[in-house]
Amino acid sequence: MRKIELLSPAKNLECGLAAINHGADAVYIGASQFGARAAAGNSVEDIATLVQYAHKFRVKVLVALNTILTDDQLTEAEKLIWDIYNAGADALIIQDMGILKLNLPPIALHASTQTDNRTVEKVKFLQDVGFSRVVLARELSLKQITEISTQTDVELEAFVHGALCVSYSGQCYMSQANCERSANRGQCAQYCRLPYQLTDADDNLLAKNKHLLSLKDLDLSDSLDEMMEAGVSSFKIEGRLKDVDYVKNITAYYRKRLDAILDGSTGYQRASAGRTTLLFEPNPEKSFRRSNTDYFLHGRKHDIVQQDTPKSLGEPIGKVTYIGRNFFEVQNGTELNNGDGLCFINKQGDLTGFRVNRVERKQIFPADIPRMDVGVFLYRNQDQAFEKILKGKTSERRVGVEMLFGETPDGFFIQLTDEDGISNTFEAVCDKQPAQKPEVVNDNIKNQLSKLGNTIYEATDIQIQINSPWFFPASQLSEWRRQAIEQLDEIRTQSYVRETALGAKPTAFPTKALTYLGNVTNKLSEAFYKEHGVEEVMPGFEVKAQEGVPLMFCKHCIKFNMGWCPKEGYKATFKEPLYLRNNDQVYELSFDCKACEMRISKSDTFI
């Protein structure tokens, strides 16, 4: 049976522990340096603490070291990788191929989505040079994923939830070009979230102050079974900059959705141990959310951009039906609470937010009533009651264990067998005394053995095999149980086996030349590609900025999104090229209609 993994993000140790407790099969976290989220670094000590807890549940800890490196960073990166390995991490997520030429520990390697993994040829190459997993580009369709999985043997990971980059990952240079903050070094300034004017070659205004590059957030929760069938084994939640409430809610939501598929499945099984009991009802609309899209999984669609705002709209509530002097009413079946945050798009196309002061039946009294009209649609981007729930205990995760209490000639034993088939037997030598109340002996034994509240275990079955109803002090049974559980903990720890690095075999890179898109920024990376048949290697954009080259490569197409696609029969009423403008920044758009791609370049043209 193929193991199916739910992979959750961890900004820090707190988020990592929450992800595990809410059902993650694996957690990915950044190290102190060289992660694609520079603001989400963690010490080796915190990673070691996370690993120790994760492995109790057979949960993997993957460490992201997925930026491109300079020559003078390689030695430091090598030391950090050894520290990460010695901390017990299960795998390293990397982008820079120069890392493969370092003196590495035998740690499993995963190819980051930053390596731009869109084709069978690229994924096959990464497999052959020693990667045990490849993180696929977010833009792939089910058909493309299937083509890759059927022609390769490597494990495939895909994003299923969270923020989307408008450019192919690893192929965006706008931030570096404008302010020397490289997305490939975890410092993206998010120019894609800014508002732009869209004009044609004759300076006609086609769109005003719209977030034309700001994609909606990904939500593939309705397509998990299809993705499994296509060959995806690891389902990844984006969010290494998100807070712990987001991690709790979204991890729990996908745990429920995956379990509904896996329960009773004959072809798939869960990748970790332990049953997660949720103490709340997860709802993705109540966490940060720029609406939602399935992106290109089922083909190209028009509604993948949230043009009015790059911020979280949240949960749809309903239309305003009446506005009084200091209150309003909404046509909806959703219960609102004091302190809720509501928002709407105003007439100018901007997001306006306000807070609910109190609610009296259908009447909603805001702290300050905003300017809005009857008919405006409201969203709730802060649910006070839901947030209060998330601040408390929201889940329990327990490993099932079967218990057998039996008798030996010199005393008694407790045999424990956990859900992974790991077993141990604790024996106690003691005198035997007949019980004064033989009818309650078995119940007392079961009661004491089942008290596992301060452990990671839950008793799924307790069997008793004794020759006579002996007397057992409750304190004695409790102590035996404690010692038996400690032994099982130790055996589980010792029996955990980390995946090891795969060997590489001779293989050629799919192309003979690498442009700046290869992101080669150090000598070891250059040597790696030349060893694999690349004859010409240009330096990465961060080393030598190219003039007049595209800064973004996008599957998202503004013309298609606006209904102007020539493939759909639209005959242009404007003159190209089209331009995006934000203050003094002007970008020229070019369209490769054969490949269905849009490219964005910096323009010196001032229209």
Buried (B, 14 or more C-beta within 10 A) or exposed (E): EEEBBBBBBBBBBBBBBBBBBBBBBBBBBBBBBBBBBBEBBBBBEBBBBBBEBBBBBBBBBBBBBBBBBBEEBBEEBBEBBBBBBEBBBBBBBBBBBBBBBBEBBEBBBBBBBBBBBBBBBBBBBBBBBBBBBBBBBBBBBBEBBBBBBEEBEBBBBBBBBBBBBBBBBBBBBBBBBEEEBBBBBBBBBBBBBBBBBBBBBEEEEBBEBBBBBBBBBBBBBEBBBBBBBBBBBBBBBBBBBBBBBBBBBBBBBBBBBBBEEBEEBEEBEBBBBBBBEBEBEBBBBBBBBBBBBBBBBBEBEEEBBBBBBBBBBBBEBBEBEEBEEEBBBBEBEEEBBEBBBBBBBBEEBEBBBBBBBBBEEBBBBBEEBBEBEEEBEBBBBBBBEBBEBBEEEBBBBBBBBBBBBBBEEEEBBBBBBBBBEBBBBBBBEEEBEEBEEEEEBBEBBBEBBBBBEEBBBBBBEBEBEBEEBBBBEEEBBBEBBBBBBEBBBEBBEEEBEBBEBBEEEEBEBBBEEBBBBBBBBBEBBBBBBBBBEBEEBBBBBBBEBBEEBBBBBBBBBBBBBBEBBEEEEEEEEBEEBBBBBEEEBBBBBEBEEEEBBBBBBBBEEEE
